[in-house]
Amino acid sequence: MKKYLKLILPLFVLAIFSCEDNTPEIYDGDSISYFTDPSSTFTIQQGSTFSLEILISEASATDRTFTVAIDEVLTDAPASSYTLGTDLLIPANSYTGNLEIAGNVLDVITGTKLVLELTSVEGSNVASFDNMATITLEQFCPFVRDNFLGVMKADEEDYAIYDVNVSAGTEDNELIISNVWDTDPNSTTSLFLVEDGYSVGFPNYLDNYLYESATYGPAYVDSGVGTWSSCATEIDIYFEVVVAAGTFGVTHITFYKED
């Protein structure tokens, strides 16, 4: 028992003196600059901006400028999806400066990256760490059903472009589209804009009557799938028109608002 006490006691004393000698280190070298957040996500809506902060270790009595460069190898975001600000300034008596980045929501591809390098800071050295910033772009437009209502264009593959009218259904995300398939302006087709995955849902085909065919009798919309975008106010669907005798194959239509 005494052997263990002799071994532990010196270590305990050493730990006490080690803690007392542990004073914080204060950086007093040349001025350095770097990005405060080298990895971030920019979720872009209409009018969104993102502020990328640069930190400098010493303040100055005068304004200073800095420069950044796009890493063309690591950046895969379309150039049209973002706009870099030109006011690259660290204000007098400040330790930070900001690069403002605007997002161009309709051109954003979710998951793409904008990679920037801090290349120079007036009166300071760019640090060897955190001198690169990777910004992941995410496109987001809130669902506003009213934006889809009214006249839309229907671009039907291998057929034509024609007008349809869109009205609100009973459910909050339900749309009722007239004149789908360009057969009867009074026909109605229901679909649901599902925010989870931006997918399009359809009711059971017997509840989705399309029109009365003089040759085949009642026609219905069946096997519908699709996607939609609030940012572009666009709906892209595939479906089959079903009658008692069979189907007419797959129809592909893109609905959009005319500028």
C-alpha positions as protocol buffer text, in pm:
chain_id: "A"
residue {
  index: 1
  type: MET
  ca { x: 0 y: 0 z: 0 }
}
residue {
  index: 2
  type: LYS
  ca { x: 286 y: 241 z: 88 }
}
residue {
  index: 3
  type: LYS
  ca { x: 455 y: 169 z: -245 }
}
residue {
  index: 4
  type: TYR
  ca { x: 152 y: 299 z: -434 }
}
residue {
  index: 5
  type: LEU
  ca { x: 131 y: 614 z: -222 }
}
residue {
  index: 6
  type: LYS
  ca { x: 492 y: 703 z: -298 }
}
residue {
  index: 7
  type: LEU
  ca { x: 430 y: 672 z: -671 }
}
residue {
  index: 8
  type: ILE
  ca { x: 106 y: 872 z: -682 }
}
residue {
  index: 9
  type: LEU
  ca { x: 206 y: 1163 z: -457 }
}
residue {
  index: 10
  type: PRO
  ca { x: 483 y: 1307 z: -681 }
}
residue {
  index: 11
  type: LEU
  ca { x: 252 y: 1292 z: -984 }
}
residue {
  index: 12
  type: PHE
  ca { x: -17 y: 1481 z: -791 }
}
residue {
  index: 13
  type: VAL
  ca { x: 228 y: 1751 z: -686 }
}
residue {
  index: 14
  type: LEU
  ca { x: 360 y: 1776 z: -1042 }
}
residue {
  index: 15
  type: ALA
  ca { x: 6 y: 1821 z: -1173 }
}
residue {
  index: 16
  type: ILE
  ca { x: -54 y: 2111 z: -933 }
}
residue {
  index: 17
  type: PHE
  ca { x: 263 y: 2294 z: -1036 }
}
residue {
  index: 18
  type: SER
  ca { x: 197 y: 2224 z: -1404 }
}
residue {
  index: 19
  type: CYS
  ca { x: -147 y: 2390 z: -1380 }
}
residue {
  index: 20
  type: GLU
  ca { x: 0 y: 2694 z: -1205 }
}
residue {
  index: 21
  type: ASP
  ca { x: 261 y: 2739 z: -1479 }
}
residue {
  index: 22
  type: ASN
  ca { x: 9 y: 2707 z: -1764 }
}
residue {
  index: 23
  type: THR
  ca { x: -30 y: 3073 z: -1865 }
}
residue {
  index: 24
  type: PRO
  ca { x: -209 y: 3155 z: -2194 }
}
residue {
  index: 25
  type: GLU
  ca { x: 2 y: 3239 z: -2497 }
}
residue {
  index: 26
  type: ILE
  ca { x: -68 y: 3574 z: -2664 }
}
residue {
  index: 27
  type: TYR
  ca { x: 8 y: 3612 z: -3033 }
}
residue {
  index: 28
  type: ASP
  ca { x: 240 y: 3912 z: -3081 }
}
residue {
  index: 29
  type: GLY
  ca { x: 386 y: 3840 z: -3425 }
}
residue {
  index: 30
  type: ASP
  ca { x: 318 y: 4001 z: -3761 }
}
residue {
  index: 31
  type: SER
  ca { x: -42 y: 4071 z: -3859 }
}
residue {
  index: 32
  type: ILE
  ca { x: -220 y: 3772 z: -4014 }
}
residue {
  index: 33
  type: SER
  ca { x: -556 y: 3735 z: -4186 }
}
residue {
  index: 34
  type: TYR
  ca { x: -782 y: 3439 z: -4262 }
}
residue {
  index: 35
  type: PHE
  ca { x: -1145 y: 3332 z: -4314 }
}
residue {
  index: 36
  type: THR
  ca { x: -1336 y: 3291 z: -3988 }
}
residue {
  index: 37
  type: ASP
  ca { x: -1554 y: 3014 z: -4137 }
}
residue {
  index: 38
  type: PRO
  ca { x: -1372 y: 2810 z: -4404 }
}
residue {
  index: 39
  type: SER
  ca { x: -1671 y: 2579 z: -4462 }
}
residue {
  index: 40
  type: SER
  ca { x: -2031 y: 2698 z: -4481 }
}
residue {
  index: 41
  type: THR
  ca { x: -2366 y: 2658 z: -4658 }
}
residue {
  index: 42
  type: PHE
  ca { x: -2551 y: 2935 z: -4843 }
}
residue {
  index: 43
  type: THR
  ca { x: -2925 y: 2862 z: -4872 }
}
residue {
  index: 44
  type: ILE
  ca { x: -3050 y: 3082 z: -5153 }
}
residue {
  index: 45
  type: GLN
  ca { x: -3394 y: 3233 z: -5192 }
}
residue {
  index: 46
  type: GLN
  ca { x: -3494 y: 3526 z: -5408 }
}
residue {
  index: 47
  type: GLY
  ca { x: -3281 y: 3822 z: -5299 }
}
residue {
  index: 48
  type: SER
  ca { x: -3057 y: 3620 z: -5065 }
}
residue {
  index: 49
  type: THR
  ca { x: -2708 y: 3742 z: -4976 }
}
residue {
  index: 50
  type: PHE
  ca { x: -2428 y: 3573 z: -4786 }
}
residue {
  index: 51
  type: SER
  ca { x: -2155 y: 3748 z: -4585 }
}
residue {
  index: 52
  type: LEU
  ca { x: -1813 y: 3580 z: -4582 }
}
residue {
  index: 53
  type: GLU
  ca { x: -1602 y: 3719 z: -4298 }
}
residue {
  index: 54
  type: ILE
  ca { x: -1228 y: 3782 z: -4302 }
}
residue {
  index: 55
  type: LEU
  ca { x: -1050 y: 3820 z: -3966 }
}
residue {
  index: 56
  type: ILE
  ca { x: -733 y: 4025 z: -3920 }
}
residue {
  index: 57
  type: SER
  ca { x: -519 y: 4001 z: -3606 }
}
residue {
  index: 58
  type: GLU
  ca { x: -439 y: 4373 z: -3584 }
}
residue {
  index: 59
  type: ALA
  ca { x: -666 y: 4673 z: -3630 }
}
residue {
  index: 60
  type: SER
  ca { x: -554 y: 4981 z: -3820 }
}
residue {
  index: 61
  type: ALA
  ca { x: -642 y: 5349 z: -3797 }
}
residue {
  index: 62
  type: THR
  ca { x: -720 y: 5351 z: -4171 }
}
residue {
  index: 63
  type: ASP
  ca { x: -938 y: 5145 z: -4403 }
}
residue {
  index: 64
  type: ARG
  ca { x: -770 y: 4849 z: -4571 }
}
residue {
  index: 65
  type: THR
  ca { x: -862 y: 4641 z: -4874 }
}
residue {
  index: 66
  type: PHE
  ca { x: -838 y: 4268 z: -4937 }
}
residue {
  index: 67
  type: THR
  ca { x: -866 y: 4047 z: -5245 }
}
residue {
  index: 68
  type: VAL
  ca { x: -1011 y: 3702 z: -5308 }
}
residue {
  index: 69
  type: ALA
  ca { x: -993 y: 3469 z: -5606 }
}
residue {
  index: 70
  type: ILE
  ca { x: -1224 y: 3191 z: -5726 }
}
residue {
  index: 71
  type: ASP
  ca { x: -1058 y: 2850 z: -5731 }
}
residue {
  index: 72
  type: GLU
  ca { x: -1157 y: 2745 z: -6081 }
}
residue {
  index: 73
  type: VAL
  ca { x: -1056 y: 2382 z: -6022 }
}
residue {
  index: 74
  type: LEU
  ca { x: -1251 y: 2318 z: -5701 }
}
residue {
  index: 75
  type: THR
  ca { x: -1552 y: 2539 z: -5783 }
}
residue {
  index: 76
  type: ASP
  ca { x: -1834 y: 2354 z: -5962 }
}
residue {
  index: 77
  type: ALA
  ca { x: -2116 y: 2606 z: -5901 }
}
residue {
  index: 78
  type: PRO
  ca { x: -2231 y: 2773 z: -6227 }
}
residue {
  index: 79
  type: ALA
  ca { x: -2086 y: 3121 z: -6258 }
}
residue {
  index: 80
  type: SER
  ca { x: -2437 y: 3254 z: -6318 }
}
residue {
  index: 81
  type: SER
  ca { x: -2559 y: 3126 z: -5978 }
}
residue {
  index: 82
  type: TYR
  ca { x: -2367 y: 3377 z: -5768 }
}
residue {
  index: 83
  type: THR
  ca { x: -2233 y: 3733 z: -5781 }
}
residue {
  index: 84
  type: LEU
  ca { x: -1934 y: 3846 z: -5574 }
}
residue {
  index: 85
  type: GLY
  ca { x: -1944 y: 4189 z: -5416 }
}
residue {
  index: 86
  type: THR
  ca { x: -1679 y: 4446 z: -5510 }
}
residue {
  index: 87
  type: ASP
  ca { x: -1659 y: 4635 z: -5179 }
}
residue {
  index: 88
  type: LEU
  ca { x: -1366 y: 4440 z: -5028 }
}
residue {
  index: 89
  type: LEU
  ca { x: -1289 y: 4655 z: -4728 }
}
residue {
  index: 90
  type: ILE
  ca { x: -1172 y: 4620 z: -4369 }
}
residue {
  index: 91
  type: PRO
  ca { x: -1292 y: 4939 z: -4200 }
}
residue {
  index: 92
  type: ALA
  ca { x: -1062 y: 5148 z: -3984 }
}
residue {
  index: 93
  type: ASN
  ca { x: -1023 y: 5025 z: -3624 }
}
residue {
  index: 94
  type: SER
  ca { x: -1189 y: 4694 z: -3715 }
}
residue {
  index: 95
  type: TYR
  ca { x: -1062 y: 4340 z: -3697 }
}
residue {
  index: 96
  type: THR
  ca { x: -1299 y: 4206 z: -3963 }
}
residue {
  index: 97
  type: GLY
  ca { x: -1406 y: 4264 z: -4319 }
}
residue {
  index: 98
  type: ASN
  ca { x: -1680 y: 4101 z: -4526 }
}
residue {
  index: 99
  type: LEU
  ca { x: -1726 y: 3982 z: -4881 }
}
residue {
  index: 100
  type: GLU
  ca { x: -2093 y: 3999 z: -4977 }
}
residue {
  index: 101
  type: ILE
  ca { x: -2213 y: 3725 z: -5213 }
}
residue {
  index: 102
  type: ALA
  ca { x: -2551 y: 3742 z: -5387 }
}
residue {
  index: 103
  type: GLY
  ca { x: -2730 y: 3425 z: -5496 }
}
residue {
  index: 104
  type: ASN
  ca { x: -2908 y: 3407 z: -5829 }
}
residue {
  index: 105
  type: VAL
  ca { x: -3173 y: 3159 z: -5725 }
}
residue {
  index: 106
  type: LEU
  ca { x: -3295 y: 3036 z: -6065 }
}
residue {
  index: 107
  type: ASP
  ca { x: -2942 y: 2935 z: -6168 }
}
residue {
  index: 108
  type: VAL
  ca { x: -2846 y: 2761 z: -5844 }
}
residue {
  index: 109
  type: ILE
  ca { x: -2779 y: 2388 z: -5852 }
}
residue {
  index: 110
  type: THR
  ca { x: -2818 y: 2247 z: -5503 }
}
residue {
  index: 111
  type: GLY
  ca { x: -2501 y: 2089 z: -5367 }
}
residue {
  index: 112
  type: THR
  ca { x: -2256 y: 2271 z: -5592 }
}
residue {
  index: 113
  type: LYS
  ca { x: -1965 y: 2456 z: -5436 }
}
residue {
  index: 114
  type: LEU
  ca { x: -1805 y: 2798 z: -5463 }
}
residue {
  index: 115
  type: VAL
  ca { x: -1443 y: 2785 z: -5342 }
}
residue {
  index: 116
  type: LEU
  ca { x: -1265 y: 3114 z: -5268 }
}
residue {
  index: 117
  type: GLU
  ca { x: -903 y: 3189 z: -5180 }
}
residue {
  index: 118
  type: LEU
  ca { x: -797 y: 3486 z: -4969 }
}
residue {
  index: 119
  type: THR
  ca { x: -507 y: 3613 z: -5179 }
}
residue {
  index: 120
  type: SER
  ca { x: -402 y: 3938 z: -5012 }
}
residue {
  index: 121
  type: VAL
  ca { x: -487 y: 4179 z: -4730 }
}
residue {
  index: 122
  type: GLU
  ca { x: -343 y: 4528 z: -4721 }
}
residue {
  index: 123
  type: GLY
  ca { x: -98 y: 4562 z: -4433 }
}
residue {
  index: 124
  type: SER
  ca { x: -132 y: 4198 z: -4326 }
}
residue {
  index: 125
  type: ASN
  ca { x: -9 y: 3852 z: -4418 }
}
residue {
  index: 126
  type: VAL
  ca { x: -251 y: 3585 z: -4537 }
}
residue {
  index: 127
  type: ALA
  ca { x: -230 y: 3295 z: -4293 }
}
residue {
  index: 128
  type: SER
  ca { x: -122 y: 2951 z: -4405 }
}
residue {
  index: 129
  type: PHE
  ca { x: -444 y: 2813 z: -4247 }
}
residue {
  index: 130
  type: ASP
  ca { x: -810 y: 2889 z: -4327 }
}
residue {
  index: 131
  type: ASN
  ca { x: -710 y: 3087 z: -4636 }
}
residue {
  index: 132
  type: MET
  ca { x: -960 y: 2888 z: -4846 }
}
residue {
  index: 133
  type: ALA
  ca { x: -1338 y: 2906 z: -4800 }
}
residue {
  index: 134
  type: THR
  ca { x: -1578 y: 2646 z: -4940 }
}
residue {
  index: 135
  type: ILE
  ca { x: -1939 y: 2759 z: -4969 }
}
residue {
  index: 136
  type: THR
  ca { x: -2200 y: 2495 z: -5056 }
}
residue {
  index: 137
  type: LEU
  ca { x: -2497 y: 2643 z: -5242 }
}
residue {
  index: 138
  type: GLU
  ca { x: -2853 y: 2529 z: -5173 }
}
residue {
  index: 139
  type: GLN
  ca { x: -3156 y: 2644 z: -5371 }
}
residue {
  index: 140
  type: PHE
  ca { x: -3473 y: 2710 z: -5179 }
}
residue {
  index: 141
  type: CYS
  ca { x: -3797 y: 2881 z: -5278 }
}
residue {
  index: 142
  type: PRO
  ca { x: -4096 y: 2853 z: -5043 }
}
residue {
  index: 143
  type: PHE
  ca { x: -4407 y: 2695 z: -5191 }
}
residue {
  index: 144
  type: VAL
  ca { x: -4668 y: 2959 z: -5272 }
}
residue {
  index: 145
  type: ARG
  ca { x: -4962 y: 2794 z: -5444 }
}
residue {
  index: 146
  type: ASP
  ca { x: -5096 y: 3125 z: -5577 }
}
residue {
  index: 147
  type: ASN
  ca { x: -4786 y: 3152 z: -5798 }
}
residue {
  index: 148
  type: PHE
  ca { x: -4905 y: 2847 z: -5995 }
}
residue {
  index: 149
  type: LEU
  ca { x: -5266 y: 2958 z: -6040 }
}
residue {
  index: 150
  type: GLY
  ca { x: -5406 y: 3105 z: -6359 }
}
residue {
  index: 151
  type: VAL
  ca { x: -5295 y: 3046 z: -6716 }
}
residue {
  index: 152
  type: MET
  ca { x: -4987 y: 2831 z: -6770 }
}
residue {
  index: 153
  type: LYS
  ca { x: -4823 y: 2699 z: -7083 }
}
residue {
  index: 154
  type: ALA
  ca { x: -4823 y: 2325 z: -7142 }
}
residue {
  index: 155
  type: ASP
  ca { x: -4528 y: 2204 z: -7349 }
}
residue {
  index: 156
  type: GLU
  ca { x: -4634 y: 1853 z: -7451 }
}
residue {
  index: 157
  type: GLU
  ca { x: -4348 y: 1648 z: -7592 }
}
residue {
  index: 158
  type: ASP
  ca { x: -4391 y: 1549 z: -7959 }
}
residue {
  index: 159
  type: TYR
  ca { x: -4713 y: 1749 z: -7983 }
}
residue {
  index: 160
  type: ALA
  ca { x: -4742 y: 2126 z: -7921 }
}
residue {
  index: 161
  type: ILE
  ca { x: -4743 y: 2410 z: -7670 }
}
residue {
  index: 162
  type: TYR
  ca { x: -5090 y: 2517 z: -7557 }
}
residue {
  index: 163
  type: ASP
  ca { x: -5267 y: 2697 z: -7272 }
}
residue {
  index: 164
  type: VAL
  ca { x: -5407 y: 2537 z: -6959 }
}
residue {
  index: 165
  type: ASN
  ca { x: -5579 y: 2697 z: -6664 }
}
residue {
  index: 166
  type: VAL
  ca { x: -5478 y: 2612 z: -6307 }
}
residue {
  index: 167
  type: SER
  ca { x: -5706 y: 2654 z: -6006 }
}
residue {
  index: 168
  type: ALA
  ca { x: -5677 y: 2565 z: -5637 }
}
residue {
  index: 169
  type: GLY
  ca { x: -5800 y: 2227 z: -5516 }
}
residue {
  index: 170
  type: THR
  ca { x: -5943 y: 2128 z: -5180 }
}
residue {
  index: 171
  type: GLU
  ca { x: -5608 y: 2036 z: -5023 }
}
residue {
  index: 172
  type: ASP
  ca { x: -5350 y: 2309 z: -4956 }
}
residue {
  index: 173
  type: ASN
  ca { x: -5108 y: 2159 z: -5210 }
}
residue {
  index: 174
  type: GLU
  ca { x: -5367 y: 2048 z: -5467 }
}
residue {
  index: 175
  type: LEU
  ca { x: -5390 y: 2197 z: -5817 }
}
residue {
  index: 176
  type: ILE
  ca { x: -5666 y: 2137 z: -6070 }
}
residue {
  index: 177
  type: ILE
  ca { x: -5555 y: 2181 z: -6431 }
}
residue {
  index: 178
  type: SER
  ca { x: -5801 y: 2216 z: -6718 }
}
residue {
  index: 179
  type: ASN
  ca { x: -5734 y: 2120 z: -7081 }
}
residue {
  index: 180
  type: VAL
  ca { x: -5454 y: 1873 z: -7010 }
}
residue {
  index: 181
  type: TRP
  ca { x: -5384 y: 1677 z: -7331 }
}
residue {
  index: 182
  type: ASP
  ca { x: -5546 y: 1964 z: -7531 }
}
residue {
  index: 183
  type: THR
  ca { x: -5866 y: 1767 z: -7586 }
}
residue {
  index: 184
  type: ASP
  ca { x: -6132 y: 1947 z: -7383 }
}
residue {
  index: 185
  type: PRO
  ca { x: -6093 y: 2297 z: -7229 }
}
residue {
  index: 186
  type: ASN
  ca { x: -6342 y: 2194 z: -6960 }
}
residue {
  index: 187
  type: SER
  ca { x: -6157 y: 1879 z: -6855 }
}
residue {
  index: 188
  type: THR
  ca { x: -5991 y: 1874 z: -6514 }
}
residue {
  index: 189
  type: THR
  ca { x: -5683 y: 1690 z: -6390 }
}
residue {
  index: 190
  type: SER
  ca { x: -5585 y: 1692 z: -6023 }
}
residue {
  index: 191
  type: LEU
  ca { x: -5231 y: 1673 z: -5892 }
}
residue {
  index: 192
  type: PHE
  ca { x: -5052 y: 1745 z: -5564 }
}
residue {
  index: 193
  type: LEU
  ca { x: -4723 y: 1932 z: -5521 }
}
residue {
  index: 194
  type: VAL
  ca { x: -4541 y: 1738 z: -5249 }
}
residue {
  index: 195
  type: GLU
  ca { x: -4264 y: 1938 z: -5079 }
}
residue {
  index: 196
  type: ASP
  ca { x: -4082 y: 1625 z: -4962 }
}
residue {
  index: 197
  type: GLY
  ca { x: -3858 y: 1561 z: -5263 }
}
residue {
  index: 198
  type: TYR
  ca { x: -4047 y: 1815 z: -5477 }
}
residue {
  index: 199
  type: SER
  ca { x: -4246 y: 1530 z: -5628 }
}
residue {
  index: 200
  type: VAL
  ca { x: -4590 y: 1534 z: -5791 }
}
residue {
  index: 201
  type: GLY
  ca { x: -4866 y: 1310 z: -5658 }
}
residue {
  index: 202
  type: PHE
  ca { x: -5183 y: 1201 z: -5835 }
}
residue {
  index: 203
  type: PRO
  ca { x: -5515 y: 1064 z: -5708 }
}
residue {
  index: 204
  type: ASN
  ca { x: -5640 y: 717 z: -5803 }
}
residue {
  index: 205
  type: TYR
  ca { x: -5700 y: 717 z: -6178 }
}
residue {
  index: 206
  type: LEU
  ca { x: -6075 y: 658 z: -6140 }
}
residue {
  index: 207
  type: ASP
  ca { x: -6084 y: 984 z: -5943 }
}
residue {
  index: 208
  type: ASN
  ca { x: -5888 y: 1165 z: -6213 }
}
residue {
  index: 209
  type: TYR
  ca { x: -6130 y: 1177 z: -6504 }
}
residue {
  index: 210
  type: LEU
  ca { x: -5985 y: 1353 z: -6810 }
}
residue {
  index: 211
  type: TYR
  ca { x: -6250 y: 1364 z: -7087 }
}
residue {
  index: 212
  type: GLU
  ca { x: -6509 y: 1162 z: -7275 }
}
residue {
  index: 213
  type: SER
  ca { x: -6368 y: 1008 z: -7591 }
}
residue {
  index: 214
  type: ALA
  ca { x: -6624 y: 967 z: -7869 }
}
residue {
  index: 215
  type: THR
  ca { x: -6450 y: 644 z: -7972 }
}
residue {
  index: 216
  type: TYR
  ca { x: -6328 y: 489 z: -7645 }
}
residue {
  index: 217
  type: GLY
  ca { x: -6554 y: 634 z: -7375 }
}
residue {
  index: 218
  type: PRO
  ca { x: -6424 y: 781 z: -7045 }
}
residue {
  index: 219
  type: ALA
  ca { x: -6052 y: 860 z: -7037 }
}
residue {
  index: 220
  type: TYR
  ca { x: -5851 y: 894 z: -6716 }
}
residue {
  index: 221
  type: VAL
  ca { x: -5504 y: 1009 z: -6609 }
}
residue {
  index: 222
  type: ASP
  ca { x: -5308 y: 714 z: -6470 }
}
residue {
  index: 223
  type: SER
  ca { x: -4952 y: 621 z: -6361 }
}
residue {
  index: 224
  type: GLY
  ca { x: -4862 y: 984 z: -6302 }
}
residue {
  index: 225
  type: VAL
  ca { x: -4520 y: 1087 z: -6170 }
}
residue {
  index: 226
  type: GLY
  ca { x: -4331 y: 1415 z: -6180 }
}
residue {
  index: 227
  type: THR
  ca { x: -4133 y: 1692 z: -6019 }
}
residue {
  index: 228
  type: TRP
  ca { x: -4187 y: 2063 z: -5964 }
}
residue {
  index: 229
  type: SER
  ca { x: -3998 y: 2380 z: -5880 }
}
residue {
  index: 230
  type: SER
  ca { x: -4122 y: 2679 z: -5685 }
}
residue {
  index: 231
  type: CYS
  ca { x: -3820 y: 2877 z: -5799 }
}
residue {
  index: 232
  type: ALA
  ca { x: -3903 y: 2833 z: -6167 }
}
residue {
  index: 233
  type: THR
  ca { x: -4283 y: 2799 z: -6116 }
}
residue {
  index: 234
  type: GLU
  ca { x: -4266 y: 2481 z: -6324 }
}
residue {
  index: 235
  type: ILE
  ca { x: -4427 y: 2136 z: -6312 }
}
residue {
  index: 236
  type: ASP
  ca { x: -4291 y: 1841 z: -6509 }
}
residue {
  index: 237
  type: ILE
  ca { x: -4510 y: 1530 z: -6530 }
}
residue {
  index: 238
  type: TYR
  ca { x: -4533 y: 1192 z: -6704 }
}
residue {
  index: 239
  type: PHE
  ca { x: -4861 y: 998 z: -6719 }
}
residue {
  index: 240
  type: GLU
  ca { x: -5073 y: 761 z: -6924 }
}
residue {
  index: 241
  type: VAL
  ca { x: -5423 y: 824 z: -7057 }
}
residue {
  index: 242
  type: VAL
  ca { x: -5630 y: 513 z: -6985 }
}
residue {
  index: 243
  type: VAL
  ca { x: -5956 y: 403 z: -7146 }
}
residue {
  index: 244
  type: ALA
  ca { x: -6147 y: 76 z: -7125 }
}
residue {
  index: 245
  type: ALA
  ca { x: -5965 y: -59 z: -7430 }
}
residue {
  index: 246
  type: GLY
  ca { x: -5614 y: 16 z: -7300 }
}
residue {
  index: 247
  type: THR
  ca { x: -5370 y: 307 z: -7276 }
}
residue {
  index: 248
  type: PHE
  ca { x: -5233 y: 565 z: -7516 }
}
residue {
  index: 249
  type: GLY
  ca { x: -4874 y: 531 z: -7392 }
}
residue {
  index: 250
  type: VAL
  ca { x: -4672 y: 780 z: -7190 }
}
residue {
  index: 251
  type: THR
  ca { x: -4732 y: 1154 z: -7219 }
}
residue {
  index: 252
  type: HIS
  ca { x: -4472 y: 1406 z: -7102 }
}
residue {
  index: 253
  type: ILE
  ca { x: -4580 y: 1765 z: -7030 }
}
residue {
  index: 254
  type: THR
  ca { x: -4396 y: 2057 z: -6875 }
}
residue {
  index: 255
  type: PHE
  ca { x: -4617 y: 2336 z: -6738 }
}
residue {
  index: 256
  type: TYR
  ca { x: -4463 y: 2679 z: -6691 }
}
residue {
  index: 257
  type: LYS
  ca { x: -4552 y: 3044 z: -6654 }
}
residue {
  index: 258
  type: GLU
  ca { x: -4488 y: 3255 z: -6962 }
}
residue {
  index: 259
  type: ASP
  ca { x: -4262 y: 3555 z: -6896 }
}
